Amino acid sequence: MQDNRTRAPNRRAALVTTGALGLGLGMSLAGCGGGNTEADEDPPVAPTLTISSDTPGVAAAAFTVNFRFSAGASGFGTDKLVVSGGSIVGGSFTTSSSSEYTMTVQPTANRVGLVEISVAAGGFRDSTGATASTRAYSFVQACNTVLPANEPVLTITDNVAGGARATGAVVFALTFSLAIRDTFSLANIMVAGGTASGFIRVSGLVYNVTLTPPAGTTGSMLLRVPVGAYTGEASNLANTVETLAGVAFQTA
């Protein structure tokens, strides 16, 4: 007997691939967005840097420099900085977060010009340390520290070798270009981060003072000689600029 039933068309489509043909089709589909693929991650990028000063116009004394990164940075420190026309005050480099750092710069005494602070390419990395910066950055601050011919210029040095951290008491030598009156004393000096003692008048040109850091901690000691702290022996003129110095310490 003849079967007159009509078969319903099979509307399901199947793609069957075998061998080399199947491999080729599979690769083509993947290339067109087929398959379960994951998006590539963006490569890490080093943050950008903005450098600024707390002193608008012309600085006549030490000023604070701010380093602000667009994102967290790593590997950044004073060893990555070049300063001309001045010097970094020891122990003044601090960080409030991985994206913001500050330090104090003392302009060269008795000079009119610019203090330039430079960060070379590769001077810092992203927060993971994977990618180094490829740009160089610089900042200039106009300064005028020219003094009257008869005003003594103060220079402060310490007995800590190089940029090492102090582990105990530090002796600072205050050396004047001209003799000053013997009215200069420990009361004329401002100290932060330590205790001052051992104030000695070596001569009219040289004084020594000892700063002792607190025990069991890490930080910085700063010594500041403010405006009007001393008077020239011959000229009777008080100083018109302040001078700062400091060291980092670790007693923990």
Phi and psi in degrees as a GROMACS rama.xvg file:
@    title "Ramachandran Plot"
@    xaxis  label "Phi"
@    yaxis  label "Psi"
@TYPE xy
-85.1362  131.994  GLN-2
-85.3655  108.082  ASP-3
-90.1198  3.11966  ASN-4
-67.5665  135.096  ARG-5
-91.5126  128.386  THR-6
-77.1021  132.991  ARG-7
-70.1615  135.026  ALA-8
-63.2593  140.538  PRO-9
-84.272  106.258  ASN-10
-87.6416  -3.79151  ARG-11
-75.3825  132.867  ARG-12
-108.176  139.424  ALA-13
-130.299  137.356  ALA-14
-104.197  115.162  LEU-15
-112.665  123.833  VAL-16
-124.961  139.14  THR-17
-136.879  154.202  THR-18
60.0856  -149.015  GLY-19
-62.926  -36.0729  ALA-20
-61.3856  -44.2675  LEU-21
-62.5323  -40.8972  GLY-22
-62.6613  -42.4969  LEU-23
-64.8186  -42.7156  GLY-24
-65.8795  -41.3877  LEU-25
-59.9182  -42.3245  GLY-26
-66.2447  -37.8923  MET-27
-64.1601  -43.1126  SER-28
-64.4653  -41.8851  LEU-29
-61.2943  -40.459  ALA-30
-65.9785  -24.1938  GLY-31
-93.5074  10.0135  CYS-32
105.006  2.97703  GLY-33
-78.1403  167.054  GLY-34
83.2459  178.123  GLY-35
-104.335  88.3364  ASN-36
-108.36  152.246  THR-37
-105.144  141.856  GLU-38
-69.5148  141.093  ALA-39
-67.495  141.429  ASP-40
-77.6452  146.955  GLU-41
-66.5412  141.516  ASP-42
-67.8792  150.012  PRO-43
-64.059  146.567  PRO-44
-126.343  135.965  VAL-45
-70.2221  141.985  ALA-46
-68.0944  162.818  PRO-47
-93.3274  164.232  THR-48
-128.309  136.352  LEU-49
-120.319  128.438  THR-50
-112.686  134.191  ILE-51
-144.603  171.475  SER-52
-126.371  155.781  SER-53
-86.9902  2.22075  ASP-54
-117.12  103.937  THR-55
-72.5165  151.537  PRO-56
72.7546  -131.946  GLY-57
-105.237  127.324  VAL-58
-87.3817  136.815  ALA-59
-107.519  -4.42044  ALA-60
-153.26  -166.892  ALA-61
-59.7725  146.698  ALA-62
-137.748  159.623  PHE-63
-98.0241  134.499  THR-64
-109.841  134.62  VAL-65
-112.462  132.932  ASN-66
-113.987  114.393  PHE-67
-119.024  120.85  ARG-68
-96.2738  151.008  PHE-69
-71.2878  -17.3212  SER-70
-156.334  174.33  ALA-71
-56.1512  136.676  GLY-72
-123.31  160.321  ALA-73
-137.255  159.988  SER-74
75.0112  14.6403  GLY-75
-100.867  134.343  PHE-76
-166.527  -176.878  GLY-77
-64.7556  -22.5591  THR-78
-71.1487  -10.9062  ASP-79
-97.4148  2.84883  LYS-80
-110.52  144.047  LEU-81
-120.536  123.767  VAL-82
-118.363  127.286  VAL-83
-121.51  145.512  SER-84
82.5025  7.92253  GLY-85
-178.301  -170.784  GLY-86
-146.679  152.816  SER-87
-75.1106  129.639  ILE-88
-69.5424  123.806  VAL-89
-54.8845  136.101  GLY-90
76.9956  2.84642  GLY-91
-91.6372  -9.16202  SER-92
-76.5551  117.113  PHE-93
-135.206  163.544  THR-94
-133.283  135.912  THR-95
-99.4968  -17.3206  SER-96
-165.199  176.655  SER-97
-71.2809  -7.04332  SER-98
-115.575  3.64703  SER-99
-144.276  129.102  GLU-100
-133.385  153.224  TYR-101
-139.057  158.047  THR-102
-157.357  164.909  MET-103
-109.506  136.907  THR-104
-118.776  131.169  VAL-105
-100.362  115.075  GLN-106
-65.7743  152.438  PRO-107
-59.8253  134.901  THR-108
-68.8959  150.14  ALA-109
57.3704  47.9463  ASN-110
-146.424  142.383  ARG-111
-111.03  127.952  VAL-112
164.568  -154.083  GLY-113
-115.607  141.672  LEU-114
-99.6357  122.87  VAL-115
-111.958  133.763  GLU-116
-119.09  122.751  ILE-117
-123.224  143.451  SER-118
-123.447  114.514  VAL-119
-71.9346  160.565  ALA-120
-56.9916  138.388  ALA-121
84.9678  9.26235  GLY-122
-76.6221  -7.78807  GLY-123
-159.957  168.523  PHE-124
-129.776  171.267  ARG-125
-67.5189  173.165  ASP-126
-62.58  -24.5067  SER-127
-85.839  -12.3201  THR-128
81.5238  6.68248  GLY-129
-81.1975  -34.0239  ALA-130
-125.888  127.115  THR-131
-90.0294  153.403  ALA-132
-66.3951  148.469  SER-133
-112.43  -2.48755  THR-134
-107.55  151.277  ARG-135
-98.394  145.211  ALA-136
-127.036  149.034  TYR-137
-149.906  159.142  SER-138
-146.471  141.626  PHE-139
-124.941  142.369  VAL-140
-124.815  123.074  GLN-141
-70.9214  136.788  ALA-142
-137.201  149.211  CYS-143
-141.873  101.839  ASN-144
-114.119  22.0538  THR-145
-67.1912  130.121  VAL-146
-110.553  160.08  LEU-147
-56.3472  149.691  PRO-148
-57.2236  -27.1389  ALA-149
-104.652  15.6702  ASN-150
-95.9185  127.294  GLU-151
-64.417  140.611  PRO-152
-101.253  129.538  VAL-153
-99.9614  134.089  LEU-154
-124.234  133.589  THR-155
-117.435  129.007  ILE-156
-127.42  167.52  THR-157
-136.721  171.642  ASP-158
-100.054  20.8243  ASN-159
-93.3453  124.47  VAL-160
-67.6112  132.241  ALA-161
55.4385  -141.502  GLY-162
-101.408  25.1194  GLY-163
-68.0892  158.555  ALA-164
-81.9169  137.522  ARG-165
-73.2502  146.495  ALA-166
-114.282  2.90033  THR-167
-164.649  -154.593  GLY-168
-61.5408  144.428  ALA-169
-123.126  132.803  VAL-170
-98.2998  122.177  VAL-171
-101.61  133.881  PHE-172
-104.563  123.371  ALA-173
-103.469  112.221  LEU-174
-114.973  125.989  THR-175
-104.053  145.781  PHE-176
-74.0737  -24.7574  SER-177
-132.653  151.794  LEU-178
-61.7818  142.542  ALA-179
-117.227  163.718  ILE-180
-70.1542  153.825  ARG-181
-78.5183  11.7565  ASP-182
-78.4379  -10.6001  THR-183
-69.773  128.714  PHE-184
-146.124  -179.856  SER-185
-61.1554  -27.0587  LEU-186
-67.0623  -18.2192  ALA-187
-89.8112  0.859801  ASN-188
-112.492  139.032  ILE-189
-107.437  134.706  MET-190
-128.481  139.18  VAL-191
-131.957  140.587  ALA-192
83.5672  3.9938  GLY-193
-164.005  -178.331  GLY-194
-116.15  129.605  THR-195
-90.7933  140.848  ALA-196
-160.124  -177.921  SER-197
58.1043  39.2237  GLY-198
-73.9723  121.044  PHE-199
-129.561  129.394  ILE-200
-91.1394  101.505  ARG-201
-72.5721  -41.8788  VAL-202
-162.538  -176.82  SER-203
-66.843  -13.9821  GLY-204
-104.544  -22.3217  LEU-205
-131.398  132.206  VAL-206
-130.156  147.271  TYR-207
-118.462  143.437  ASN-208
-141.547  141.437  VAL-209
-107.014  131.44  THR-210
-113.201  131.503  LEU-211
-114.71  124.571  THR-212
-78.783  159.387  PRO-213
-68.0418  151.401  PRO-214
-79.3581  151.542  ALA-215
68.1185  33.7772  GLY-216
-153.389  176.468  THR-217
-128.96  137.57  THR-218
-179.661  -150.34  GLY-219
-139.124  146.305  SER-220
-111.961  132.128  MET-221
-121.628  137.048  LEU-222
-117.309  126.321  LEU-223
-125.058  128.99  ARG-224
-109.708  101.859  VAL-225
-76.3357  171.769  PRO-226
-58.1004  136.673  VAL-227
80.3507  11.7494  GLY-228
-77.441  -24.5792  ALA-229
-143.686  162.207  TYR-230
-130.924  137.054  THR-231
-61.8705  138.231  GLY-232
-66.5981  -41.1847  GLU-233
-89.7805  -37.1357  ALA-234
-88.7138  -22.0576  SER-235
63.2564  24.8462  ASN-236
-101.001  131.4  LEU-237
-79.2082  154.184  ALA-238
-66.3668  143.437  ASN-239
-106.079  -1.45797  THR-240
-129.61  155.687  VAL-241
-98.9813  157.063  GLU-242
-129.396  136.384  THR-243
-121.623  153.91  LEU-244
-155.706  162.464  ALA-245
-173.925  170.702  GLY-246
-144.527  150.547  VAL-247
-84.6433  150.004  ALA-248
-137.873  159.774  PHE-249
-145.972  109.248  GLN-250
-115.854  5.4156  THR-251
